Amino acid sequence: MATQLKIDFVSDVSCPWCVVGLKSLEQALERVADSITTTLHFQPFELNPHMAPEGEDTTEHLARKYGSTPAQAAANKENIRARGAELGFTFNLGQRNRIYNTFDAHRLLHWAELEGHQHALKQALFDAYFTLGQNPSDHALLVQVAEQVGLDPVRAREILESGAFAEEVRQREEFYTSQGIHSVPAIIINDRHLISGGQPPEVFEQALRQIAANSR
């Protein structure tokens, strides 16, 4: 009989290492599918909660926030691109030239979980931002992406325009911050076991098998 595990994937739509972490986790889940079943929940985290509506130039943002030089930023981009390619994801980081506010994307993801389309929407938002270089704070884009994954575009537009699920998203963000989550991705298994960062599939696989064995 397969062991059931709950996974909370705390992440931001604008976090490239969250893409790497998710793709690695997905590969690990495929490897353990014969003995482990999981429920995957995407939880909100904002890297830049006070970002202005127009966003900020990526290079300028990284220099201001982390003190990164242009050379360091370029090396980091290449590392991310290579890790993504290994996992089957295309980072067109040359097109991603701005950082945006992602709160509305998180509100839509909260609704998508209720509708059973959260994983698909998360993937589509990563594609839109990191592969196509689109703006994940733009309501028209968010409605379009929601429709692409099978969600009702009319309802999606209503949610974005009304501020629906704002309180729920804030509460979840505050909960995970209060639990000591200050960087993402943070992968929490069965509310107890934390795996941080864009780990390789082997790390996730080993952790999943060990946690499942200990819970039997």
RAKA-V64685 format. One record per backbone hydrogen bond with DSSP energy under -1.0 kcal/mol. NH is the residue of the N-H (numbers start at 1). CO is the residue of the C=O. If there is no record, write none. Layout:
# RAKA-V64685
{{NH;CO} {NH;CO}}
This chain:
# RAKA-V64685
{{3;35} {5;37} {7;39} {8;188} {9;41} {10;186} {11;43} {15;12} {19;15} {20;16} {21;17} {22;18} {23;19} {24;20} {25;21} {26;22} {27;23} {28;24} {29;25} {30;26} {31;27} {32;28} {35;32} {36;32} {37;3} {39;5} {41;7} {43;9} {45;11} {51;48} {55;52} {56;99} {58;97} {61;57} {62;58} {63;59} {64;60} {65;61} {66;62} {68;62} {73;69} {74;70} {75;71} {76;72} {77;73} {78;74} {79;75} {80;76} {81;77} {82;78} {83;79} {84;80} {85;81} {86;82} {87;83} {88;85} {89;84} {92;130} {95;92} {97;95} {99;56} {106;102} {107;103} {108;104} {109;105} {110;106} {111;107} {112;108} {113;109} {114;110} {115;111} {117;112} {121;117} {122;118} {123;119} {124;120} {125;121} {126;122} {127;123} {128;124} {129;125} {130;126} {131;127} {132;127} {134;128} {138;135} {142;138} {143;139} {144;140} {145;141} {146;142} {147;143} {148;144} {149;145} {150;147} {151;146} {156;152} {157;153} {158;154} {159;155} {160;156} {161;157} {162;158} {163;159} {164;159} {166;163} {169;165} {170;166} {171;167} {172;168} {173;169} {174;170} {175;171} {176;172} {177;173} {178;174} {179;175} {180;177} {181;176} {186;10} {187;195} {188;8} {189;193} {190;6} {192;189} {193;189} {195;187} {197;185} {199;197} {204;200} {205;201} {206;202} {207;203} {208;204} {209;205} {210;206} {211;207} {212;208} {213;209} {214;210} {215;211}}
